[in-house]
Amino acid sequence: MKYWQARKLSPQKFKRLYGIEKKTCRLMIRLLKDQAKYQKKPGRPAKLIIENQVLITLQYWREYRTYYHIAASRRRRTA
């Protein structure tokens, strides 16, 4: 699920899916965006925006799924 889709979830469904409240997620994203401004990143730019990176990380921590399974479930939903 992408960030713009997750934002539409009710607070209860969001917490059930990701394990944290929406306001905590927004705070995490804001802190990471602030930190990213000061980092010099060598190499190729990330394909995912920070918001989606946070959601994938939360999903991984919540379910301990492999990145392969997360990617496969993301492809099925968007197809």
C-alpha positions in Angstrom: 0.0 0.0 0.0 1.4 3.4 -0.9 1.4 6.4 1.4 -1.4 8.2 -0.3 -3.6 5.1 0.1 -2.6 4.6 3.7 -3.5 8.2 4.6 -7.1 7.4 3.8 -7.3 4.5 6.3 -9.1 5.1 9.5 -6.9 5.5 12.6 -7.9 2.0 13.8 -7.1 0.3 10.5 -3.8 2.2 10.1 -2.6 1.1 13.6 -3.7 -2.5 13.0 -1.8 -2.6 9.7 1.4 -0.8 10.7 1.5 -1.1 14.5 1.7 2.7 15.2 -0.6 5.6 15.2 -0.9 7.9 12.2 0.5 10.9 14.1 3.6 8.8 15.0 4.1 7.9 11.4 3.8 11.5 10.3 6.4 12.5 12.9 8.8 9.8 11.7 8.4 10.9 8.1 9.0 14.6 9.1 12.1 13.7 11.0 13.5 11.6 8.2 12.8 14.3 5.7 14.6 16.8 7.9 17.5 14.5 8.3 17.7 13.8 4.5 18.2 17.5 3.8 21.6 17.4 5.5 22.8 14.0 4.1 25.0 13.8 1.1 23.9 10.6 -0.7 26.3 9.1 -3.2 25.0 6.8 -5.9 21.7 6.4 -7.5 18.7 8.1 -6.0 16.0 6.0 -4.2 13.1 4.8 -6.3 10.7 5.2 -3.4 9.8 8.4 -1.7 10.5 8.6 2.1 6.8 8.1 3.0 6.7 4.8 1.2 10.1 3.7 2.6 8.7 4.3 6.1 5.6 2.3 5.4 7.6 -0.7 4.0 9.9 -0.6 7.0 6.9 -0.5 9.4 5.3 -3.4 7.6 8.6 -5.4 7.8 9.0 -4.7 11.5 5.4 -5.6 12.2 5.2 -8.9 10.2 8.9 -9.8 9.7 8.2 -10.4 6.1 11.0 -10.6 3.6 11.3 -7.8 1.1 10.5 -10.2 -1.7 7.1 -10.9 -0.2 6.5 -7.2 0.5 7.3 -6.3 -3.1 5.2 -9.2 -4.4 2.2 -8.0 -2.4 2.7 -4.4 -3.6 2.7 -5.6 -7.2 -0.5 -7.6 -6.9 -2.4 -4.6 -5.4 -1.4 -2.2 -8.0 -2.0 -4.5 -11.0 
